[in-house]
Amino acid sequence: MGIKEFFSRHFSSTEESFLNPGFLLKIAGVALALFLLTYFLFSWTMDTVIHSRKEVIVPDIQGKSAANALQLISENDLAMKIAGYEFNDSVPISTVLRQVPPAGATVREGKIVKVVFSQGGELVFTPSLIGLPLRNAELLLRQRQLLLGEVSESYSLKAEKGTVLSQEPKAETSVSKNTMVAVVVSAGEPPAGIVLMPDFRQRKLAETYQWASDNKLKVETIEDPSSLFPGGTIIDQTPAADTVVSAGSVVTLTASSRKSAAGQEEKEFRIPYVVPQSGSQRHIRVVTVGKQGDREIFNGLREPGSKIDLTVPYGGADKIRIFVNGILVEEREVK
């Protein structure tokens, strides 16, 4: 039977010829043969490519830094893939914790080695300890999985004996668990003969001049016309409060030189705040938030139940934020 006759018999225009069981069986047989041939050729090709690669020994990269691990992997014609990260207090950050396949395994070149890296010790934030009795500060550190470090003392006019004056690292610093936090605690008021710098912030210049004269100190004044406080109010000082000073020392004061518009009485927004009654001294911070950014207008220790009464001119701030022991406890709109 010729080709012309074959096509005329099996590819005629009639629908019945395409539905002929014999014809369909032939087509299926040809398709199966082509599939098997393709699969065989593909498998043979891949097997040839894979087995043409040399066998290598997986190097030991556990405990290596990321850079050293990648170098060892590359030198052995292997590839590396990051499989994850884990916290580990005893292994430095970016160090290989585990690998798959393990060191010593025999593999072909190009094999992917999966690794898990250390993220170092789990991080926590240091709490604010300022204003707390030493015992309470130590308990708070334990709750945060931190340790009390070196404890030193310093005389203070503003804090009760045994109260934390400062800390290192500072509050809200990100550190590893079991980090030691050093503190300075108040040793109470100084004995006779030792003069400490008072906290003159938010007080009037006249008070400072009198105190400096009594203690034979020199005063230098810097004016700040952009201050939110009324003119003549001290907004910053050097040295800081509780610093030991001696006769002849220079005290630098930054004072507000703000002036209201001529003939107009400047309206002010009052900021009264009462320190919670229970517990010990609190570290209070008051911050204004406005178009010029955040500005601290109060920062100090206050006794339970004591009152703080500040004022800022309308237009000088949009919001007032009050922090107690480093925690935002209140936010007020200036309106």
Number of C-alpha atoms within 10 A of each C-alpha: 5 7 8 8 10 11 10 12 12 16 13 12 10 10 9 10 16 14 11 11 10 11 14 13 11 11 11 11 12 11 12 12 12 12 12 11 12 12 12 11 12 12 12 12 11 11 11 11 10 13 11 11 12 11 14 17 15 24 20 17 23 17 17 17 18 16 10 14 20 16 13 17 20 13 11 17 16 20 16 17 13 12 13 13 17 15 16 16 16 9 16 18 19 18 24 23 23 19 21 15 17 17 15 11 12 13 16 18 19 18 17 16 20 16 23 19 26 23 20 18 19 14 17 17 17 25 22 23 27 28 28 25 20 22 11 15 20 17 14 19 20 13 11 14 17 22 18 18 14 12 13 12 16 18 23 23 19 20 25 22 19 18 29 29 28 17 20 15 18 17 17 13 14 13 17 17 17 18 18 18 22 17 23 20 26 24 19 17 18 15 8 6 7 11 18 19 20 18 20 18 22 18 14 17 19 11 10 19 15 12 13 18 12 10 14 14 17 14 15 12 13 14 17 18 14 11 22 23 24 21 18 18 24 27 22 19 20 13 18 16 17 21 17 16 16 15 13 12 14 16 19 16 22 20 26 24 19 17 13 13 8 7 6 7 8 13 12 17 15 13 15 10 16 13 18 16 11 9 11 16 26 24 23 22 19 22 19 23 18 15 9 9 9 14 15 13 20 18 14 18 22 20 20 15 14 13 13 14 9 16 15 21 17 15 14 19 22 14 15 21 17 19 17 19 19 17 14 13 10 12 15 12 10 20 9
